[in-house]
């Protein structure tokens, strides 16, 4: 994987080009700037996790 030094700001996040093993360039999120939402609900995100489920720390429904 080859990550470019180029950074682009998009709504709520900084993204960067990355060349993956398939030889194609893709966009990846490098940093979150704003709140995150899933299915219309606020969620707190973890930037790194051992599992896919671990990427979401909690959502607003967990607090009830």
MIDOSE-1310 file (N, C-alpha, C; in nm, 2 decimals, decimal comma, always signed):
residues 64
xxxx	+0,09/-0,12/+0,00/+0,00/+0,00/+0,00/+0,09/+0,12/+0,00; +0,06/+0,22/-0,09/+0,14/+0,34/-0,10/+0,04/+0,46/-0,08; +0,07/+0,53/+0,03/-0,02/+0,65/+0,06/+0,05/+0,78/+0,02; -0,02/+0,86/-0,06/+0,03/+0,98/-0,11/+0,03/+1,08/+0,01
xxxx	+0,12/+1,18/-0,01/+0,13/+1,29/+0,09/+0,02/+1,40/+0,07; -0,05/+1,39/-0,05/-0,16/+1,48/-0,08/-0,27/+1,46/+0,02; -0,33/+1,57/+0,07/-0,45/+1,57/+0,15/-0,55/+1,66/+0,09; -0,68/+1,62/+0,09/-0,79/+1,69/+0,04/-0,89/+1,70/+0,15
xxxx	-0,95/+1,82/+0,18/-1,06/+1,83/+0,28/-1,19/+1,81/+0,21; -1,27/+1,72/+0,26/-1,41/+1,70/+0,22/-1,50/+1,72/+0,34; -1,62/+1,73/+0,32/-1,71/+1,76/+0,44/-1,68/+1,67/+0,56; -1,62/+1,73/+0,66/-1,59/+1,66/+0,78/-1,47/+1,57/+0,79
xxxx	-1,39/+1,56/+0,69/-1,28/+1,47/+0,69/-1,17/+1,51/+0,59; -1,05/+1,47/+0,62/-0,93/+1,48/+0,53/-0,91/+1,35/+0,47; -0,90/+1,35/+0,33/-0,88/+1,22/+0,26/-0,75/+1,23/+0,19; -0,70/+1,11/+0,15/-0,57/+1,10/+0,08/-0,58/+0,99/-0,02
xxxx	-0,51/+1,00/-0,13/-0,50/+0,89/-0,23/-0,41/+0,78/-0,18; -0,45/+0,66/-0,20/-0,37/+0,54/-0,16/-0,37/+0,44/-0,27; -0,25/+0,38/-0,31/-0,25/+0,28/-0,41/-0,25/+0,15/-0,34; -0,35/+0,07/-0,37/-0,36/-0,06/-0,30/-0,30/-0,17/-0,39
xxxx	-0,30/-0,29/-0,33/-0,24/-0,41/-0,39/-0,29/-0,44/-0,53; -0,42/-0,39/-0,56/-0,48/-0,42/-0,69/-0,42/-0,32/-0,80; -0,33/-0,23/-0,76/-0,26/-0,14/-0,85/-0,34/-0,01/-0,88; -0,46/+0,00/-0,82/-0,55/+0,11/-0,84/-0,54/+0,21/-0,73
xxxx	-0,57/+0,33/-0,76/-0,57/+0,44/-0,65/-0,71/+0,45/-0,60; -0,72/+0,47/-0,47/-0,85/+0,48/-0,40/-0,83/+0,60/-0,30; -0,94/+0,65/-0,25/-0,94/+0,75/-0,15/-0,96/+0,69/-0,01; -0,88/+0,73/+0,09/-0,90/+0,69/+0,23/-0,91/+0,81/+0,32
xxxx	-0,99/+0,79/+0,43/-1,00/+0,90/+0,52/-0,87/+0,90/+0,62; -0,81/+1,01/+0,63/-0,69/+1,02/+0,71/-0,72/+1,08/+0,85; -0,83/+1,17/+0,85/-0,86/+1,24/+0,98/-1,00/+1,29/+0,97; -1,08/+1,27/+1,08/-1,21/+1,32/+1,09/-1,21/+1,46/+1,15
xxxx	-1,29/+1,55/+1,10/-1,29/+1,69/+1,15/-1,43/+1,72/+1,22; -1,53/+1,65/+1,19/-1,66/+1,68/+1,24/-1,73/+1,55/+1,29; -1,86/+1,56/+1,33/-1,93/+1,45/+1,38/-1,95/+1,35/+1,27; -1,97/+1,22/+1,32/-2,00/+1,11/+1,22/-2,14/+1,06/+1,25
xxxx	-2,20/+1,01/+1,14/-2,34/+0,96/+1,15/-2,35/+0,83/+1,07; -2,43/+0,74/+1,12/-2,46/+0,61/+1,05/-2,61/+0,60/+1,05; -2,67/+0,58/+0,94/-2,82/+0,56/+0,93/-2,89/+0,68/+1,00; -2,84/+0,80/+0,99/-2,90/+0,92/+1,04/-2,88/+0,94/+1,19
xxxx	-2,80/+0,85/+1,26/-2,78/+0,86/+1,40/-2,63/+0,90/+1,42; -2,60/+0,98/+1,52/-2,47/+1,02/+1,56/-2,40/+0,90/+1,62; -2,27/+0,88/+1,58/-2,19/+0,77/+1,63/-2,05/+0,83/+1,66; -1,99/+0,78/+1,76/-1,85/+0,81/+1,79/-1,76/+0,70/+1,72
xxxx	-1,66/+0,74/+1,66/-1,57/+0,64/+1,58/-1,44/+0,63/+1,64; -1,38/+0,52/+1,63/-1,24/+0,49/+1,67/-1,16/+0,48/+1,54; -1,05/+0,55/+1,53/-0,97/+0,55/+1,40/-0,91/+0,42/+1,37; -0,88/+0,34/+1,47/-0,82/+0,21/+1,45/-0,89/+0,10/+1,54
xxxx	-0,91/-0,02/+1,49/-0,97/-0,12/+1,57/-0,92/-0,26/+1,52; -0,93/-0,36/+1,60/-0,90/-0,49/+1,56/-1,01/-0,56/+1,49; -1,13/-0,51/+1,50/-1,25/-0,56/+1,43/-1,32/-0,45/+1,36; -1,41/-0,48/+1,27/-1,49/-0,38/+1,20/-1,59/-0,32/+1,30
xxxx	-1,65/-0,40/+1,39/-1,74/-0,35/+1,49/-1,67/-0,26/+1,59; -1,54/-0,27/+1,61/-1,47/-0,19/+1,70/-1,44/-0,05/+1,65; -1,47/-0,02/+1,52/-1,45/+0,11/+1,47/-1,56/+0,21/+1,52; -1,67/+0,16/+1,56/-1,78/+0,24/+1,62/-1,78/+0,22/+1,77
xxxx	-1,75/+0,33/+1,84/-1,74/+0,32/+1,99/-1,88/+0,32/+2,05; -1,97/+0,41/+2,01/-2,11/+0,40/+2,06/-2,19/+0,49/+1,97; -2,32/+0,47/+1,98/-2,41/+0,56/+1,91/-2,51/+0,62/+2,01; -2,59/+0,72/+1,97/-2,68/+0,78/+2,06/-2,78/+0,69/+2,12
xxxx	-2,82/+0,58/+2,05/-2,91/+0,49/+2,11/-2,86/+0,41/+2,23; -2,72/+0,39/+2,23/-2,66/+0,32/+2,34/-2,67/+0,39/+2,48; -2,70/+0,52/+2,47/-2,70/+0,60/+2,59/-2,84/+0,60/+2,66; -2,94/+0,54/+2,60/-3,07/+0,53/+2,66/-3,08/+0,42/+2,76
